[in-house]
Amino acid sequence: MTRIFIDADACPVRDETYRVALRYGLHTFVVSNSMMAVPDTPLIERVVVTQGMDVADDWIAENTATHDIVISADIPLASRCVARGACVLDPRGRILDENAIGMALAVRNLMTDLRDTGAITQGNRSFTRADRSTFLSALDTAVVRARRQAAGKGRRLPFIPPDP
């Protein structure tokens, strides 16, 4: 069964994720270090972890399983979740799966090194309406794909001819 995990503390697409989760009837975990409002429905569960570095990330990574979807901009968390069989989307709609996570980690590490040396001092560009739209489309695609794979329809089986 597909579930959604939101790394919620700085997530700008929580409301969009709630809408998609409710439309598909998916259990959703909203994981944060502090209390935040969530829709009043049994499908959406608030998880407040203790304060501390990476505590929310650890909870998500330990509870994620194959065919789950994680919403996070945190590349190291994404890598941990992909290793457990989950698909990760960042808030701009970039899908981080087993095909994309290696490059995302390499770019993240390079950018961290460049920032540490002072070569790059700018932050990320601002979040736009187009980013929100791209995210919604990517999340819908990820949900359909995860549900299909969980039902066993997402993998190709070899053709076996019938007995004569």
Secondary structure, DSSP 8 states (H G I E B T S, - for coil): ---EEEE-TT-TTHHHHHHHHHHHT--EEEEESS-----SSTTEEEEE--SSTTHHHHHHHHH--TT-EEE-S-HHHHHHHHHTT-EEE-TT--EESTTTHHHHHHHHHHHHHHHHTTS---------HHHHHHHHHHHHHHHHHHHHHHTT-SS---------
